[in-house]
Amino acid sequence: MLHQWATLGDYDFVNIVEAPDAATIARVSVSLGARGSTKIRTLTALSIDEFLQALG
């Protein structure tokens, strides 16, 4: 976990995590979601350089 904020609104917390790939974070999300006490929304982020490189 890189950062965590308590928020007001639809979500109580925002966590910024880093994982080696999407499959790893998918496993973490499914494991946490299976407990039934967590509402998870995953957003994949790219740095501006990665984004521009992907655009070619």
N, C-alpha and C positions, 0 to 999 in steps of 0.2 A: 504494500500500500504506500503510495507516494503522498497523498493528501486526503484529509477527511474534513468535511464541513457539516455543521448542523444547519438545516435550512427551514424556512417557513413556507408552507404551501403544500403541494401535492406529495412531496417527498420530505422525509424527516432528515435524511442524511444524503450527502453526495460524497462518494469515495472515488478517488483517482488511483487506479492500480495499473501496473505494467505487467504484461505477460509475454512470453516468447512468441506466442501465436494465438490465433482465434480459437483453436481447438482447446487450448489450455483454459482460457477464460470461460469457454462454454461449459467445460466440466465443473469449474468452480461455481458458475451461475446455477447450473442444474442442481448441484449438491446443496447450495444454500436455499434455493427455491423449493426444494423437496421438503424442507422443514415446515413449510407453510406459514412461517411468521415473517417472511421477507418478500417484499415486492421489488423486483429487479428490472432495471432497464439498462441495457448495454449499448454503448455508443463507441464505435471504433473511431479512433482519432489518428490523423496523420499530421506530421509536421508540415509546414508550408513547403519546404524543400521536397519532401516525399510526395506531396500532392502535385507539385509542378512537374516532378520527374514522371509521375504516373500519367500525366497529361501528354507527355512526350514532346 
